[in-house]
Amino acid sequence: GLSGALIERIANCATLAGIRRSLTRHLPFPVLLSDVVDVVYATWLVDAERVQSFLPKGARLWVRDGRTPFTVLSYRHGHFGPALAGPLRRCFPSPLQSNWRLYLENPLPHAPDVPTVVFVKNVIDNVSYVLGTRVFSDSLPSHLSLRFSMEIAERSIALDLHPGAGSAPRLAMTLARQGSPSLPARFDAFGRTWEELVARLTLQDAAVVPRADLDAVALGTIRLPIDLDSVEPLALECSTLECPLLDALGGTVEAICFRVPKVRFEVLSDRLL
């Protein structure tokens, strides 16, 4: 309808984004905070050749035996807004977000020497935040989902993300809340133990996104101090999985899944390399 067309024009308006870059080029970045809860990680191994189109030029993927980890990370924000708002940040909404990413072996040239991921997709269920990421951010261009739910029950977690007519990816899955972790054999090349692999998958200080529209690479830096002792192992119920993008990338049936109950999330910078 008309409202959708107007939102899309604003979200993809290069003029607005260009004005923002001009105004903020010499200003400090306003640090953003969120008290995130129910962080659900699901990681598959995909064909490294099939994900090359998502990578910036010169990027080197974390690859073993032709496979690379691909993670879908979904969570509930806790009053996502500027740190300068102080107590007033409680007035900001708490949208659901899903971040789809790949892992680099090494950071890009001229980027911070820290663990770095490549954002493939970002989905948010709040139109205001989607507009904010499109207009005010270069490293987090988000997609708006028609339906996005994450139900945390005593014995299971159900995730359902439906794009409708939009550009968000489709994902549905159910995860059992099991008591003991297990490392599928296919993941042995990426970690000697389940704990070692979880530590690597949660270690992220920077993210890059190739921006073909700008002929550049966007870089965002964050602080996400995961308490590894709080990590809860999960088991994917494979019969419930629906994800066309994962299928297209040649994803494995086995997955490493776990939940982090809560974490303080900070966005520290957003710029073009």
C-alpha positions in Angstrom: 0.0 0.0 0.0 0.9 3.7 0.1 2.4 3.5 3.6 4.6 0.7 2.6 5.8 2.5 -0.5 6.6 5.6 1.5 8.5 3.6 4.1 10.5 1.9 1.4 11.4 5.3 -0.2 12.7 6.6 3.1 14.5 3.4 4.0 16.4 3.3 0.7 16.9 7.1 0.1 20.5 7.7 -0.8 20.1 11.4 -0.4 19.1 11.1 3.3 22.0 8.8 4.0 24.4 11.1 2.2 23.3 14.1 4.3 23.7 12.0 7.5 27.3 11.1 6.5 28.1 14.7 5.8 26.8 15.9 9.1 28.3 13.2 11.2 31.7 12.7 9.6 33.5 14.8 12.2 31.2 14.1 15.1 31.7 11.4 17.8 29.5 8.3 17.4 26.6 8.2 19.9 27.1 4.9 21.7 23.9 2.8 21.7 22.9 0.4 24.6 20.6 -2.5 24.9 20.0 -5.0 27.8 19.5 -7.9 25.5 17.8 -11.1 26.7 17.2 -14.6 25.3 20.1 -14.7 22.8 19.6 -17.8 20.7 22.5 -19.0 18.5 22.1 -21.6 15.7 25.2 -22.4 13.6 25.4 -24.6 10.6 28.3 -25.4 8.3 27.8 -24.2 4.7 29.6 -24.5 1.4 32.3 -21.8 1.5 32.1 -21.3 -2.3 28.4 -20.5 -2.2 28.8 -17.5 0.3 31.5 -15.7 -1.6 29.0 -13.1 -3.0 28.4 -11.9 0.6 32.0 -11.1 1.3 33.9 -7.8 0.9 36.8 -7.8 -1.5 39.9 -9.3 0.1 38.0 -10.9 2.9 39.3 -14.3 4.1 36.6 -16.7 5.5 37.1 -19.0 8.4 37.1 -22.2 6.3 38.0 -25.8 7.0 37.6 -28.6 4.4 35.5 -26.3 2.1 33.0 -25.5 4.9 32.5 -22.3 6.9 30.2 -21.6 10.0 27.0 -19.7 9.3 25.2 -18.4 12.4 21.7 -17.1 12.9 21.6 -15.1 16.1 18.2 -14.0 17.4 17.3 -12.0 20.5 15.1 -9.6 22.3 16.4 -6.1 22.8 16.1 -4.4 26.1 15.3 -0.7 25.5 17.6 -0.2 22.6 18.7 3.4 22.5 21.5 6.0 23.0 23.5 5.7 26.2 23.2 9.5 26.6 19.5 9.0 27.3 20.4 7.6 30.7 17.3 6.5 32.7 15.1 7.7 29.8 16.3 4.8 27.7 13.6 2.8 29.4 11.2 4.7 27.2 12.7 3.1 24.1 11.2 -0.1 22.6 12.6 -3.6 22.8 12.2 -5.1 19.3 13.2 -8.6 18.2 16.3 -8.8 16.0 17.9 -11.6 14.0 21.4 -11.3 12.8 22.8 -13.7 10.1 26.5 -13.8 9.8 29.7 -15.5 8.6 33.1 -15.4 10.3 36.4 -14.0 9.0 39.8 -15.8 9.6 41.5 -12.3 9.8 40.2 -8.7 10.0 40.1 -6.7 6.8 43.0 -4.3 6.0 42.7 -0.9 7.8 40.1 -2.5 10.2 40.6 -3.1 13.9 42.6 -6.2 14.7 39.7 -7.9 16.5 37.4 -10.9 15.8 35.2 -9.9 12.9 32.1 -11.2 11.3 30.3 -10.5 7.9 26.7 -9.5 8.2 24.6 -11.4 5.6 21.1 -10.4 6.8 19.7 -8.4 9.7 16.0 -8.5 10.5 14.1 -6.4 13.0 10.3 -6.5 13.7 10.0 -2.7 14.4 9.6 -0.4 11.4 11.1 2.6 13.3 14.3 0.7 14.0 14.5 -0.6 10.4 14.2 3.0 9.2 16.9 4.0 11.7 19.3 1.4 10.6 18.8 2.2 6.9 19.1 6.0 7.2 21.5 6.4 10.2 23.8 3.3 9.8 26.0 2.0 7.1 26.9 -1.3 8.8 23.4 -2.5 9.7 21.0 -2.2 6.8 18.0 -4.1 8.2 15.0 -5.9 6.7 11.5 -5.6 8.1 9.7 -8.9 8.8 6.0 -9.4 8.4 6.0 -11.8 11.4 8.7 -12.5 13.9 8.2 -14.5 17.1 10.4 -16.2 19.6 8.6 -18.3 22.2 10.7 -19.4 25.2 9.0 -22.4 27.0 10.2 -24.7 29.7 11.4 -27.4 27.4 11.7 -25.7 24.0 12.3 -22.5 22.1 10.3 -21.8 18.9 11.5 -19.2 16.4 9.3 -18.1 13.5 10.4 -15.4 11.0 8.2 -14.7 8.0 9.1 -12.0 5.4 5.7 -11.6 3.8 6.3 -9.6 0.6 9.4 -8.0 1.9 13.1 -8.8 1.6 13.7 -10.5 5.0 14.7 -14.1 4.9 12.4 -17.0 6.0 13.2 -19.0 9.1 11.3 -21.4 11.3 12.7 -23.9 13.8 12.2 -25.4 17.2 15.0 -26.0 19.7 14.9 -28.5 22.6 16.4 -27.3 25.9 18.7 -30.2 26.6 20.9 -30.6 29.6 24.3 -31.6 28.1 26.2 -30.2 25.1 27.4 -32.2 22.2 29.8 -31.4 19.4 28.8 -32.9 16.0 31.7 -34.6 14.2 31.6 -32.2 11.3 32.5 -29.3 13.6 35.7 -30.9 14.9 37.8 -28.9 12.5 36.6 -25.6 14.1 37.0 -26.5 17.8 38.4 -29.3 19.9 35.5 -29.1 22.4 32.0 -27.7 22.5 33.1 -25.1 24.9 36.0 -23.9 22.7 33.7 -23.6 19.7 31.0 -21.7 21.6 33.7 -19.2 22.8 34.7 -18.6 19.2 31.2 -18.2 17.9 30.3 -15.6 20.6 33.5 -13.7 20.2 32.6 -10.7 18.1 34.0 -7.2 18.3 33.4 -6.0 14.7 31.2 -6.6 11.7 31.7 -5.7 8.1 29.2 -5.3 5.3 30.0 -4.8 1.6 28.1 -1.8 0.3 27.9 -2.1 -3.5 25.8 1.0 -3.7 28.7 3.0 -2.2 31.6 0.9 -3.7 32.9 0.6 -0.1 32.8 -1.6 3.0 31.0 -0.6 6.1 32.4 -1.4 9.6 30.6 -1.5 12.9 32.2 -2.2 16.3 30.4 -3.5 19.3 30.9 -4.7 22.9 29.2 -8.0 23.7 30.7 -9.6 26.9 29.1 -13.1 26.9 29.3 -14.9 30.2 30.3 -18.4 29.0 29.2 -20.0 32.3 25.6 -18.9 31.6 25.4 -20.6 28.1 22.6 -23.1 27.9 23.0 -25.9 25.2 20.1 -26.4 22.8 19.3 -29.2 20.3 17.8 -28.4 16.9 14.7 -30.5 16.0 15.6 -30.9 12.4 12.1 -31.8 11.2 11.0 -28.3 12.2 13.6 -26.4 10.3 12.5 -24.2 7.3 15.2 -21.9 5.9 15.5 -21.5 2.1 18.7 -19.4 2.3 20.4 -22.1 4.4 19.3 -24.7 1.8 20.7 -22.6 -1.0 24.1 -22.3 0.8 24.3 -26.1 1.2 23.9 -26.1 4.9 24.5 -29.2 7.0 21.7 -30.9 8.9 23.7 -30.8 12.1 23.8 -27.5 14.0 25.5 -26.1 17.2 22.7 -24.3 19.1 22.7 -22.6 22.5 21.1 -19.7 24.5 22.6 -16.9 26.4 20.0 -15.6 29.0 21.2 -11.9 29.0 24.0 -9.6 28.0 24.7 -5.9 27.9 25.0 -4.9 24.2 26.8 -1.8 23.1 27.3 -0.3 19.6 30.5 1.7 19.7 31.0 2.9 16.1 29.7 2.8 12.6 31.7 4.0 9.6 33.0 3.3 6.1 36.4 1.8 5.7 
